[in-house]
Amino acid sequence: MTIMSLQSIGWNERFESAFAPHRGQGLEPARVVREERGRYLLLCDDRESAGELAGRLRHEARSRADLPAVGDWVAVRPGPSLAVIVGILPRSSAFLRKVAGEEAAEQVVAANVDTVFLMTGLDGDFNARRLERYLTAAWDSGAVPVVVLNKLDLAEDGDARIAEVEALAMGTPVVAVSALERRGLDGLLPWLAPGRTVALLGSSGVGKSTLVNALLGEERQATGAVREDDSRGRHTTTHRELVPLPGGALLLDTPGMRELQLWGDEAGLEEAFADIAALASSCRFRDCSHAGEPECAVRAAVAGGALDEGRLASWHKLQRELRRLATRQDARARAAEQARWKEITRSMKHHPKAGRWR
């Protein structure tokens, strides 16, 4: 990575203020530009450095989200060969997803990004319901979402598909490009200003690596063909990395996600489905579930053709997922609290002065 100053990669007054307590301890600020198997590549002021976690930071982490992610600003203790990461500055934004399986734990996909490019293809892999899921997660992240429709060169009816996405995106900017043909890329420039960080997110095969190469003007990232039967691709990007662009912006490239399980609350759902939220205000019951109650404005809109029934079904599905997640989070929090009190009780029993309390 080209050596850059901290200011050129997003350091600002907010992070400077958060770092103030660390300056008196001989620590330096750095940004995580790559992470692989617990080892980090950091950009300190005008130099790169390999990094590792301090044992205390690893020990005190309650979940994966408490460990550094690509895009994070961290406090490091410089060393001759390795910098030791001793703290993580509060994140301005974080695109999160639930880890695979039944565990109620989150994974930080991208940290401290200004914009998320939600990328999908205009080929046979296009899926409106998947895009609604990504939009819900993006609105929860704290970053600005932009929908990037790639493979314009393969679209059978591009204008109709773009209009469909603009309708479901509810005011979120939609930009259609052909990364392969370097077409439409100027439409992305408003979000690629110097010092700004943009995360590139999407499923495998949507052309993220091809877009990175197009924006760089060189073939840096490996690309792969998609399957002819369903237009799905294999992972060609294997790790997350901050990539500096010629114009001064930073692109946080990520591997394609085979699935995106939501991690957040229903605020993101309300933003992504603002049309349903607006209709719900006219329902007879304030807590209407839009599943059969009388005088439901949302169901009436479906019956009248003003709202697509598939979109309402998608809303129901994502809402159920978020509510199940909330239940699991509550259970995990109760279990953690019980474990904490057990440890406190155990410590008191073995304390030399414990008898005074008996």
Secondary structure, 3 states (H helix, E strand, C coil): CCCCCCHHHCCCHHHHHHHHHHHCCCCEEEEEEEEECCEEEEEECCEEEEEEECHHHHHHCCCHHHCCCCCCEEEEECCCCCEEEEEECCCCCEEEEECCCCCCCEEEEEECCCEEEEEEECCCCCCHHHHHHHHHHHHHHCCEEEEEEECHHHCCCHHHHHHHHHHHHCCCCEEECECCCCECHHHHHHHCCCCCEEEEECCCCCCHHHHHHHHHCCCCCCCCCCCCCCCCCCCCCCCCEEEECCCCCEEEECCCCCCCECCCCHHHHHHHCHHHHHHHCCCCCCCCCCCCCCCCHHHHHHHCCCCCHHHHHHHHHHHHHHHHHHHHHHHHHHHHHHHHHHHHHHHHHCCCCHHHHC
